């Protein structure tokens, strides 16, 4: 049975929260619901950014996704303001 959008959102947030890395590529979320297309996963992840539950993070060459609190904690731990 296919997961609902809310279930996929919860799975994406859980993966982003529990991942050893604070920021993830969109492809890292594809396994949250293998039945959905990569385009659908990206739409759901972008909706989470719009809702403020996730944020974009850029390395300068690549845009990644992250939980805002994790990025702030990482920056504070590294002494970045």
N, C-alpha and C positions, 0 to 999 in steps of 0.2 A: 504494500500500500504506500502510495506517495506521501511524503511529508507535507504538512501545511507550511505556508510562508512563515508563520509564527514559530513553528518547530525548527525550520531552517535558520531563522534569525537567532534563536536560542542556541543552536548548535554552533553557529559562527561565533557568537559572543563567548561561548564556553571554550572553544578552540583558541580564540585570541587571548583569553584570560589565562588559560593553563599552559600555553605554549612557552617553551624556554626562551624564545625570542620575543621581544616586546612588539616588533612589527613583522607583518607577514605579507607575502605576495598574494594576489587574488587566487592563484592556482592552489595555494595551501588550503583554501576553503572548499575546493571542488569535492573533496571526500566527505564533506558534511552531508551531502545528499547526492550520491552518484547517479541517481535517476534524472536529475535536472541538468540542463545544458550549462556550460560555462557562462553563457550570456545571462541566463536566469540567476545564477549565483552572483554574478557581478551586479545585476540590478538590485538584488536583495542587500548585498553589502553596501552599495551606494545609498540605498534607502536608510540603512543604519547610520550612515554618515550624516544624512539629512536630518535624522531624528536626534543626532548628538550622542548616540551610543557608541559610535566609533569615529575615527578621524583619519584623514589622509596623512601620511608621513612621507617625506621625500628625501632621498639620499642625494639628490642633485641630478641623478640620471634615471632613477626608477621611483615610481609612486607605489607606496605600500599602504596597508591598512593597520590600524592599531587602536587599542582601547586608550582613551585619553589619559586615564589615571596611570596606566603603565608607562606611558611616555614621560609624564611629569615625574614619576618616581625614578625612572632611569636617568633623566637629566639631573635631578637633584643628587642622585648617588654619584654621578660623574662630576658634579660641580659646575654644570652648565646652567647659565641663567636665562 
